[in-house]
Amino acid sequence: MAKISVKSVIWKEGKYYVAQCLNVEVSSFGETRQEALANLDEALELYFEDHKEAKITTVNRPQIVSQSLKYA
């Protein structure tokens, strides 16, 4: 079994916590931070089980940046 390191971000959205992996497009949620992260772990295991040759984006020192946008 291969071991990889990934970075994730977690935030509260309504009554749920959302956990999203920054290296691959996988996310999950839960009623607590711990549950969201555990669900993300499971989702990542399933993702890598199906995608043996997955392209993993390297993420170094991510930052939270606020932006203001105009849209129609």
PDB file of N, CA, C and O in Angstrom:
ATOM      1  N   MET A   1       0.854  -1.181   0.000  1.00  0.00           N
ATOM      2  CA  MET A   1       0.000   0.000   0.000  1.00  0.00           C
ATOM      3  C   MET A   1       0.890   1.232   0.000  1.00  0.00           C
ATOM      4  O   MET A   1       1.775   1.362   0.845  1.00  0.00           O
ATOM      5  N   ALA A   2       0.659   2.134  -0.944  1.00  0.00           N
ATOM      6  CA  ALA A   2       1.424   3.372  -1.040  1.00  0.00           C
ATOM      7  C   ALA A   2       0.915   4.388  -0.028  1.00  0.00           C
ATOM      8  O   ALA A   2      -0.266   4.402   0.322  1.00  0.00           O
ATOM      9  N   LYS A   3       1.825   5.239   0.437  1.00  0.00           N
ATOM     10  CA  LYS A   3       1.437   6.287   1.377  1.00  0.00           C
ATOM     11  C   LYS A   3       1.730   7.632   0.735  1.00  0.00           C
ATOM     12  O   LYS A   3       2.829   7.857   0.228  1.00  0.00           O
ATOM     13  N   ILE A   4       0.744   8.532   0.755  1.00  0.00           N
ATOM     14  CA  ILE A   4       0.913   9.880   0.225  1.00  0.00           C
ATOM     15  C   ILE A   4       0.456  10.886   1.270  1.00  0.00           C
ATOM     16  O   ILE A   4      -0.319  10.557   2.168  1.00  0.00           O
ATOM     17  N   SER A   5       0.934  12.092   1.145  1.00  0.00           N
ATOM     18  CA  SER A   5       0.503  13.180   2.022  1.00  0.00           C
ATOM     19  C   SER A   5      -0.304  14.169   1.194  1.00  0.00           C
ATOM     20  O   SER A   5       0.096  14.539   0.090  1.00  0.00           O
ATOM     21  N   VAL A   6      -1.431  14.590   1.727  1.00  0.00           N
ATOM     22  CA  VAL A   6      -2.278  15.570   1.061  1.00  0.00           C
ATOM     23  C   VAL A   6      -2.626  16.678   2.045  1.00  0.00           C
ATOM     24  O   VAL A   6      -2.519  16.509   3.260  1.00  0.00           O
ATOM     25  N   LYS A   7      -3.039  17.797   1.506  1.00  0.00           N
ATOM     26  CA  LYS A   7      -3.495  18.918   2.332  1.00  0.00           C
ATOM     27  C   LYS A   7      -4.988  19.103   2.108  1.00  0.00           C
ATOM     28  O   LYS A   7      -5.493  18.965   0.994  1.00  0.00           O
ATOM     29  N   SER A   8      -5.675  19.418   3.187  1.00  0.00           N
ATOM     30  CA  SER A   8      -7.123  19.605   3.126  1.00  0.00           C
ATOM     31  C   SER A   8      -7.504  20.892   3.832  1.00  0.00           C
ATOM     32  O   SER A   8      -6.756  21.418   4.655  1.00  0.00           O
ATOM     33  N   VAL A   9      -8.675  21.382   3.494  1.00  0.00           N
ATOM     34  CA  VAL A   9      -9.231  22.564   4.138  1.00  0.00           C
ATOM     35  C   VAL A   9     -10.604  22.171   4.669  1.00  0.00           C
ATOM     36  O   VAL A   9     -11.298  21.344   4.077  1.00  0.00           O
ATOM     37  N   ILE A  10     -10.988  22.774   5.791  1.00  0.00           N
ATOM     38  CA  ILE A  10     -12.287  22.462   6.384  1.00  0.00           C
ATOM     39  C   ILE A  10     -12.958  23.765   6.799  1.00  0.00           C
ATOM     40  O   ILE A  10     -12.306  24.678   7.306  1.00  0.00           O
ATOM     41  N   TRP A  11     -14.273  23.838   6.577  1.00  0.00           N
ATOM     42  CA  TRP A  11     -15.024  25.028   6.966  1.00  0.00           C
ATOM     43  C   TRP A  11     -16.448  24.618   7.325  1.00  0.00           C
ATOM     44  O   TRP A  11     -16.910  23.532   6.974  1.00  0.00           O
ATOM     45  N   LYS A  12     -17.129  25.514   8.036  1.00  0.00           N
ATOM     46  CA  LYS A  12     -18.511  25.267   8.433  1.00  0.00           C
ATOM     47  C   LYS A  12     -19.442  25.900   7.403  1.00  0.00           C
ATOM     48  O   LYS A  12     -19.286  27.065   7.036  1.00  0.00           O
ATOM     49  N   GLU A  13     -20.407  25.113   6.946  1.00  0.00           N
ATOM     50  CA  GLU A  13     -21.386  25.568   5.966  1.00  0.00           C
ATOM     51  C   GLU A  13     -22.761  25.161   6.490  1.00  0.00           C
ATOM     52  O   GLU A  13     -23.138  23.991   6.419  1.00  0.00           O
ATOM     53  N   GLY A  14     -23.502  26.130   7.015  1.00  0.00           N
ATOM     54  CA  GLY A  14     -24.776  25.803   7.645  1.00  0.00           C
ATOM     55  C   GLY A  14     -24.519  24.982   8.897  1.00  0.00           C
ATOM     56  O   GLY A  14     -23.720  25.379   9.745  1.00  0.00           O
ATOM     57  N   LYS A  15     -25.189  23.837   9.025  1.00  0.00           N
ATOM     58  CA  LYS A  15     -24.976  23.004  10.215  1.00  0.00           C
ATOM     59  C   LYS A  15     -23.920  21.921  10.006  1.00  0.00           C
ATOM     60  O   LYS A  15     -23.670  21.118  10.904  1.00  0.00           O
ATOM     61  N   TYR A  16     -23.296  21.894   8.821  1.00  0.00           N
ATOM     62  CA  TYR A  16     -22.304  20.869   8.517  1.00  0.00           C
ATOM     63  C   TYR A  16     -20.913  21.463   8.342  1.00  0.00           C
ATOM     64  O   TYR A  16     -20.754  22.641   8.022  1.00  0.00           O
ATOM     65  N   TYR A  17     -19.918  20.623   8.558  1.00  0.00           N
ATOM     66  CA  TYR A  17     -18.539  20.956   8.229  1.00  0.00           C
ATOM     67  C   TYR A  17     -18.222  20.302   6.894  1.00  0.00           C
ATOM     68  O   TYR A  17     -18.588  19.154   6.646  1.00  0.00           O
ATOM     69  N   VAL A  18     -17.535  21.051   6.041  1.00  0.00           N
ATOM     70  CA  VAL A  18     -17.125  20.540   4.727  1.00  0.00           C
ATOM     71  C   VAL A  18     -15.607  20.403   4.750  1.00  0.00           C
ATOM     72  O   VAL A  18     -14.904  21.335   5.140  1.00  0.00           O
ATOM     73  N   ALA A  19     -15.106  19.253   4.339  1.00  0.00           N
ATOM     74  CA  ALA A  19     -13.670  19.011   4.241  1.00  0.00           C
ATOM     75  C   ALA A  19     -13.344  18.745   2.778  1.00  0.00           C
ATOM     76  O   ALA A  19     -13.977  17.905   2.139  1.00  0.00           O
ATOM     77  N   GLN A  20     -12.358  19.459   2.251  1.00  0.00           N
ATOM     78  CA  GLN A  20     -11.999  19.325   0.845  1.00  0.00           C
ATOM     79  C   GLN A  20     -10.494  19.130   0.724  1.00  0.00           C
ATOM     80  O   GLN A  20      -9.707  19.866   1.319  1.00  0.00           O
ATOM     81  N   CYS A  21     -10.112  18.133  -0.052  1.00  0.00           N
ATOM     82  CA  CYS A  21      -8.705  17.885  -0.336  1.00  0.00           C
ATOM     83  C   CYS A  21      -8.251  18.872  -1.400  1.00  0.00           C
ATOM     84  O   CYS A  21      -8.940  19.060  -2.402  1.00  0.00           O
ATOM     85  N   LEU A  22      -7.105  19.503  -1.197  1.00  0.00           N
ATOM     86  CA  LEU A  22      -6.597  20.478  -2.149  1.00  0.00           C
ATOM     87  C   LEU A  22      -5.778  19.828  -3.263  1.00  0.00           C
ATOM     88  O   LEU A  22      -5.547  20.454  -4.297  1.00  0.00           O
ATOM     89  N   ASN A  23      -5.341  18.593  -3.072  1.00  0.00           N
ATOM     90  CA  ASN A  23      -4.474  17.919  -4.037  1.00  0.00           C
ATOM     91  C   ASN A  23      -5.236  17.191  -5.145  1.00  0.00           C
ATOM     92  O   ASN A  23      -4.746  17.068  -6.268  1.00  0.00           O
ATOM     93  N   VAL A  24      -6.426  16.713  -4.823  1.00  0.00           N
ATOM     94  CA  VAL A  24      -7.298  16.061  -5.803  1.00  0.00           C
ATOM     95  C   VAL A  24      -8.709  16.572  -5.541  1.00  0.00           C
ATOM     96  O   VAL A  24      -8.993  17.070  -4.451  1.00  0.00           O
ATOM     97  N   GLU A  25      -9.579  16.455  -6.507  1.00  0.00           N
ATOM     98  CA  GLU A  25     -10.927  17.003  -6.354  1.00  0.00           C
ATOM     99  C   GLU A  25     -11.840  16.026  -5.631  1.00  0.00           C
ATOM    100  O   GLU A  25     -12.679  15.359  -6.235  1.00  0.00           O
ATOM    101  N   VAL A  26     -11.648  15.962  -4.308  1.00  0.00           N
ATOM    102  CA  VAL A  26     -12.453  15.094  -3.452  1.00  0.00           C
ATOM    103  C   VAL A  26     -12.848  15.901  -2.223  1.00  0.00           C
ATOM    104  O   VAL A  26     -12.020  16.606  -1.645  1.00  0.00           O
ATOM    105  N   SER A  27     -14.105  15.799  -1.826  1.00  0.00           N
ATOM    106  CA  SER A  27     -14.571  16.474  -0.617  1.00  0.00           C
ATOM    107  C   SER A  27     -15.620  15.613   0.060  1.00  0.00           C
ATOM    108  O   SER A  27     -16.152  14.672  -0.529  1.00  0.00           O
ATOM    109  N   SER A  28     -15.909  15.954   1.313  1.00  0.00           N
ATOM    110  CA  SER A  28     -16.946  15.265   2.064  1.00  0.00           C
ATOM    111  C   SER A  28     -17.434  16.211   3.148  1.00  0.00           C
ATOM    112  O   SER A  28     -16.971  17.348   3.240  1.00  0.00           O
ATOM    113  N   PHE A  29     -18.368  15.744   3.973  1.00  0.00           N
ATOM    114  CA  PHE A  29     -18.904  16.606   5.022  1.00  0.00           C
ATOM    115  C   PHE A  29     -19.308  15.770   6.225  1.00  0.00           C
ATOM    116  O   PHE A  29     -19.348  14.542   6.159  1.00  0.00           O
ATOM    117  N   GLY A  30     -19.609  16.457   7.334  1.00  0.00           N
ATOM    118  CA  GLY A  30     -20.082  15.788   8.540  1.00  0.00           C
ATOM    119  C   GLY A  30     -20.628  16.812   9.510  1.00  0.00           C
ATOM    120  O   GLY A  30     -20.490  18.018   9.306  1.00  0.00           O
ATOM    121  N   GLU A  31     -21.251  16.316  10.569  1.00  0.00           N
ATOM    122  CA  GLU A  31     -21.840  17.220  11.566  1.00  0.00           C
ATOM    123  C   GLU A  31     -20.791  17.817  12.495  1.00  0.00           C
ATOM    124  O   GLU A  31     -21.055  18.821  13.157  1.00  0.00           O
ATOM    125  N   THR A  32     -19.599  17.213  12.555  1.00  0.00           N
ATOM    126  CA  THR A  32     -18.491  17.749  13.350  1.00  0.00           C
ATOM    127  C   THR A  32     -17.250  17.796  12.460  1.00  0.00           C
ATOM    128  O   THR A  32     -17.214  17.181  11.394  1.00  0.00           O
ATOM    129  N   ARG A  33     -16.231  18.534  12.911  1.00  0.00           N
ATOM    130  CA  ARG A  33     -14.968  18.573  12.167  1.00  0.00           C
ATOM    131  C   ARG A  33     -14.383  17.170  12.036  1.00  0.00           C
ATOM    132  O   ARG A  33     -13.934  16.770  10.962  1.00  0.00           O
ATOM    133  N   GLN A  34     -14.394  16.430  13.143  1.00  0.00           N
ATOM    134  CA  GLN A  34     -13.824  15.088  13.142  1.00  0.00           C
ATOM    135  C   GLN A  34     -14.561  14.172  12.172  1.00  0.00           C
ATOM    136  O   GLN A  34     -13.937  13.394  11.451  1.00  0.00           O
ATOM    137  N   GLU A  35     -15.886  14.265  12.153  1.00  0.00           N
ATOM    138  CA  GLU A  35     -16.677  13.432  11.247  1.00  0.00           C
ATOM    139  C   GLU A  35     -16.415  13.819   9.792  1.00  0.00           C
ATOM    140  O   GLU A  35     -16.313  12.947   8.929  1.00  0.00           O
ATOM    141  N   ALA A  36     -16.307  15.098   9.518  1.00  0.00           N
ATOM    142  CA  ALA A  36     -16.029  15.544   8.150  1.00  0.00           C
ATOM    143  C   ALA A  36     -14.667  15.037   7.688  1.00  0.00           C
ATOM    144  O   ALA A  36     -14.531  14.586   6.551  1.00  0.00           O
ATOM    145  N   LEU A  37     -13.658  15.107   8.556  1.00  0.00           N
ATOM    146  CA  LEU A  37     -12.329  14.634   8.193  1.00  0.00           C
ATOM    147  C   LEU A  37     -12.289  13.112   8.054  1.00  0.00           C
ATOM    148  O   LEU A  37     -11.607  12.596   7.169  1.00  0.00           O
ATOM    149  N   ALA A  38     -12.997  12.397   8.902  1.00  0.00           N
ATOM    150  CA  ALA A  38     -13.070  10.938   8.778  1.00  0.00           C
ATOM    151  C   ALA A  38     -13.763  10.549   7.478  1.00  0.00           C
ATOM    152  O   ALA A  38     -13.337   9.614   6.800  1.00  0.00           O
ATOM    153  N   ASN A  39     -14.826  11.261   7.132  1.00  0.00           N
ATOM    154  CA  ASN A  39     -15.532  10.994   5.874  1.00  0.00           C
ATOM    155  C   ASN A  39     -14.652  11.330   4.673  1.00  0.00           C
ATOM    156  O   ASN A  39     -14.697  10.639   3.656  1.00  0.00           O
ATOM    157  N   LEU A  40     -13.853  12.392   4.790  1.00  0.00           N
ATOM    158  CA  LEU A  40     -12.926  12.739   3.715  1.00  0.00           C
ATOM    159  C   LEU A  40     -11.871  11.643   3.553  1.00  0.00           C
ATOM    160  O   LEU A  40     -11.530  11.274   2.429  1.00  0.00           O
ATOM    161  N   ASP A  41     -11.354  11.124   4.663  1.00  0.00           N
ATOM    162  CA  ASP A  41     -10.388  10.016   4.591  1.00  0.00           C
ATOM    163  C   ASP A  41     -10.968   8.840   3.826  1.00  0.00           C
ATOM    164  O   ASP A  41     -10.305   8.266   2.961  1.00  0.00           O
ATOM    165  N   GLU A  42     -12.202   8.483   4.142  1.00  0.00           N
ATOM    166  CA  GLU A  42     -12.861   7.366   3.458  1.00  0.00           C
ATOM    167  C   GLU A  42     -13.043   7.673   1.966  1.00  0.00           C
ATOM    168  O   GLU A  42     -12.803   6.813   1.118  1.00  0.00           O
ATOM    169  N   ALA A  43     -13.471   8.903   1.651  1.00  0.00           N
ATOM    170  CA  ALA A  43     -13.671   9.286   0.258  1.00  0.00           C
ATOM    171  C   ALA A  43     -12.346   9.249  -0.510  1.00  0.00           C
ATOM    172  O   ALA A  43     -12.315   8.836  -1.669  1.00  0.00           O
ATOM    173  N   LEU A  44     -11.252   9.677   0.132  1.00  0.00           N
ATOM    174  CA  LEU A  44      -9.943   9.645  -0.517  1.00  0.00           C
ATOM    175  C   LEU A  44      -9.478   8.207  -0.748  1.00  0.00           C
ATOM    176  O   LEU A  44      -8.916   7.899  -1.799  1.00  0.00           O
ATOM    177  N   GLU A  45      -9.707   7.332   0.222  1.00  0.00           N
ATOM    178  CA  GLU A  45      -9.349   5.921   0.048  1.00  0.00           C
ATOM    179  C   GLU A  45     -10.083   5.329  -1.148  1.00  0.00           C
ATOM    180  O   GLU A  45      -9.485   4.614  -1.951  1.00  0.00           O
ATOM    181  N   LEU A  46     -11.353   5.617  -1.271  1.00  0.00           N
ATOM    182  CA  LEU A  46     -12.136   5.119  -2.403  1.00  0.00           C
ATOM    183  C   LEU A  46     -11.656   5.737  -3.711  1.00  0.00           C
ATOM    184  O   LEU A  46     -11.581   5.052  -4.731  1.00  0.00           O
ATOM    185  N   TYR A  47     -11.334   7.018  -3.685  1.00  0.00           N
ATOM    186  CA  TYR A  47     -10.851   7.703  -4.886  1.00  0.00           C
ATOM    187  C   TYR A  47      -9.565   7.045  -5.390  1.00  0.00           C
ATOM    188  O   TYR A  47      -9.455   6.712  -6.570  1.00  0.00           O
ATOM    189  N   PHE A  48      -8.594   6.859  -4.491  1.00  0.00           N
ATOM    190  CA  PHE A  48      -7.312   6.301  -4.905  1.00  0.00           C
ATOM    191  C   PHE A  48      -7.415   4.811  -5.234  1.00  0.00           C
ATOM    192  O   PHE A  48      -6.595   4.282  -5.985  1.00  0.00           O
ATOM    193  N   GLU A  49      -8.405   4.144  -4.682  1.00  0.00           N
ATOM    194  CA  GLU A  49      -8.648   2.749  -5.042  1.00  0.00           C
ATOM    195  C   GLU A  49      -9.056   2.648  -6.515  1.00  0.00           C
ATOM    196  O   GLU A  49      -8.649   1.721  -7.215  1.00  0.00           O
ATOM    197  N   ASP A  50      -9.859   3.603  -6.976  1.00  0.00           N
ATOM    198  CA  ASP A  50     -10.344   3.613  -8.355  1.00  0.00           C
ATOM    199  C   ASP A  50      -9.397   4.316  -9.321  1.00  0.00           C
ATOM    200  O   ASP A  50      -9.458   4.075 -10.527  1.00  0.00           O
ATOM    201  N   HIS A  51      -8.521   5.182  -8.810  1.00  0.00           N
ATOM    202  CA  HIS A  51      -7.623   5.975  -9.653  1.00  0.00           C
ATOM    203  C   HIS A  51      -6.172   5.681  -9.263  1.00  0.00           C
ATOM    204  O   HIS A  51      -5.518   6.503  -8.621  1.00  0.00           O
ATOM    205  N   LYS A  52      -5.687   4.533  -9.644  1.00  0.00           N
ATOM    206  CA  LYS A  52      -4.330   4.119  -9.273  1.00  0.00           C
ATOM    207  C   LYS A  52      -3.273   5.100  -9.795  1.00  0.00           C
ATOM    208  O   LYS A  52      -2.252   5.313  -9.140  1.00  0.00           O
ATOM    209  N   GLU A  53      -3.507   5.685 -10.944  1.00  0.00           N
ATOM    210  CA  GLU A  53      -2.554   6.615 -11.562  1.00  0.00           C
ATOM    211  C   GLU A  53      -3.041   8.058 -11.440  1.00  0.00           C
ATOM    212  O   GLU A  53      -2.852   8.849 -12.365  1.00  0.00           O
ATOM    213  N   ALA A  54      -3.656   8.408 -10.333  1.00  0.00           N
ATOM    214  CA  ALA A  54      -4.228   9.747 -10.157  1.00  0.00           C
ATOM    215  C   ALA A  54      -3.143  10.816 -10.195  1.00  0.00           C
ATOM    216  O   ALA A  54      -2.047  10.636  -9.664  1.00  0.00           O
ATOM    217  N   LYS A  55      -3.478  11.937 -10.840  1.00  0.00           N
ATOM    218  CA  LYS A  55      -2.576  13.087 -10.858  1.00  0.00           C
ATOM    219  C   LYS A  55      -2.797  13.854  -9.562  1.00  0.00           C
ATOM    220  O   LYS A  55      -3.888  14.358  -9.296  1.00  0.00           O
ATOM    221  N   ILE A  56      -1.764  13.931  -8.780  1.00  0.00           N
ATOM    222  CA  ILE A  56      -1.844  14.611  -7.485  1.00  0.00           C
ATOM    223  C   ILE A  56      -1.151  15.963  -7.608  1.00  0.00           C
ATOM    224  O   ILE A  56       0.053  16.033  -7.855  1.00  0.00           O
ATOM    225  N   THR A  57      -1.912  17.022  -7.436  1.00  0.00           N
ATOM    226  CA  THR A  57      -1.380  18.375  -7.500  1.00  0.00           C
ATOM    227  C   THR A  57      -0.616  18.673  -6.219  1.00  0.00           C
ATOM    228  O   THR A  57      -1.115  18.425  -5.122  1.00  0.00           O
ATOM    229  N   THR A  58       0.576  19.197  -6.356  1.00  0.00           N
ATOM    230  CA  THR A  58       1.359  19.578  -5.187  1.00  0.00           C
ATOM    231  C   THR A  58       0.864  20.924  -4.676  1.00  0.00           C
ATOM    232  O   THR A  58       0.717  21.871  -5.449  1.00  0.00           O
ATOM    233  N   VAL A  59       0.612  21.007  -3.392  1.00  0.00           N
ATOM    234  CA  VAL A  59       0.145  22.246  -2.769  1.00  0.00           C
ATOM    235  C   VAL A  59       1.119  22.597  -1.653  1.00  0.00           C
ATOM    236  O   VAL A  59       1.237  21.868  -0.668  1.00  0.00           O
ATOM    237  N   ASN A  60       1.813  23.716  -1.812  1.00  0.00           N
ATOM    238  CA  ASN A  60       2.762  24.175  -0.798  1.00  0.00           C
ATOM    239  C   ASN A  60       2.261  25.449  -0.150  1.00  0.00           C
ATOM    240  O   ASN A  60       1.943  26.418  -0.839  1.00  0.00           O
ATOM    241  N   ARG A  61       2.189  25.452   1.150  1.00  0.00           N
ATOM    242  CA  ARG A  61       1.789  26.613   1.943  1.00  0.00           C
ATOM    243  C   ARG A  61       0.563  27.334   1.392  1.00  0.00           C
ATOM    244  O   ARG A  61       0.667  28.488   0.978  1.00  0.00           O
ATOM    245  N   PRO A  62      -0.600  26.673   1.380  1.00  0.00           N
ATOM    246  CA  PRO A  62      -1.810  27.341   0.888  1.00  0.00           C
ATOM    247  C   PRO A  62      -2.176  28.525   1.785  1.00  0.00           C
ATOM    248  O   PRO A  62      -1.906  28.518   2.986  1.00  0.00           O
ATOM    249  N   GLN A  63      -2.788  29.528   1.187  1.00  0.00           N
ATOM    250  CA  GLN A  63      -3.221  30.713   1.919  1.00  0.00           C
ATOM    251  C   GLN A  63      -4.689  30.973   1.635  1.00  0.00           C
ATOM    252  O   GLN A  63      -5.178  30.692   0.540  1.00  0.00           O
ATOM    253  N   ILE A  64      -5.382  31.506   2.614  1.00  0.00           N
ATOM    254  CA  ILE A  64      -6.762  31.939   2.427  1.00  0.00           C
ATOM    255  C   ILE A  64      -6.717  33.385   1.938  1.00  0.00           C
ATOM    256  O   ILE A  64      -6.120  34.242   2.589  1.00  0.00           O
ATOM    257  N   VAL A  65      -7.336  33.655   0.807  1.00  0.00           N
ATOM    258  CA  VAL A  65      -7.326  34.982   0.208  1.00  0.00           C
ATOM    259  C   VAL A  65      -8.764  35.402  -0.057  1.00  0.00           C
ATOM    260  O   VAL A  65      -9.528  34.649  -0.660  1.00  0.00           O
ATOM    261  N   SER A  66      -9.136  36.586   0.384  1.00  0.00           N
ATOM    262  CA  SER A  66     -10.468  37.127   0.119  1.00  0.00           C
ATOM    263  C   SER A  66     -10.429  37.914  -1.182  1.00  0.00           C
ATOM    264  O   SER A  66      -9.482  38.654  -1.446  1.00  0.00           O
ATOM    265  N   GLN A  67     -11.471  37.745  -1.992  1.00  0.00           N
ATOM    266  CA  GLN A  67     -11.571  38.473  -3.235  1.00  0.00           C
ATOM    267  C   GLN A  67     -12.989  39.004  -3.381  1.00  0.00           C
ATOM    268  O   GLN A  67     -13.946  38.390  -2.910  1.00  0.00           O
ATOM    269  N   SER A  68     -13.114  40.158  -4.042  1.00  0.00           N
ATOM    270  CA  SER A  68     -14.430  40.725  -4.364  1.00  0.00           C
ATOM    271  C   SER A  68     -14.606  40.629  -5.867  1.00  0.00           C
ATOM    272  O   SER A  68     -13.733  41.051  -6.625  1.00  0.00           O
ATOM    273  N   LEU A  69     -15.715  40.083  -6.300  1.00  0.00           N
ATOM    274  CA  LEU A  69     -15.978  39.905  -7.724  1.00  0.00           C
ATOM    275  C   LEU A  69     -17.292  40.554  -8.082  1.00  0.00           C
ATOM    276  O   LEU A  69     -18.197  40.638  -7.251  1.00  0.00           O
ATOM    277  N   LYS A  70     -17.404  41.019  -9.329  1.00  0.00           N
ATOM    278  CA  LYS A  70     -18.659  41.501  -9.883  1.00  0.00           C
ATOM    279  C   LYS A  70     -19.100  40.495 -10.925  1.00  0.00           C
ATOM    280  O   LYS A  70     -18.292  40.025 -11.726  1.00  0.00           O
ATOM    281  N   TYR A  71     -20.369  40.169 -10.916  1.00  0.00           N
ATOM    282  CA  TYR A  71     -20.895  39.242 -11.907  1.00  0.00           C
ATOM    283  C   TYR A  71     -22.315  39.625 -12.266  1.00  0.00           C
ATOM    284  O   TYR A  71     -23.010  40.288 -11.497  1.00  0.00           O
ATOM    285  N   ALA A  72     -22.734  39.198 -13.443  1.00  0.00           N
ATOM    286  CA  ALA A  72     -24.078  39.543 -13.920  1.00  0.00           C
ATOM    287  C   ALA A  72     -25.066  38.483 -13.504  1.00  0.00           C
ATOM    288  O   ALA A  72     -26.253  38.592 -13.811  1.00  0.00           O
TER     289      ALA A  72
END
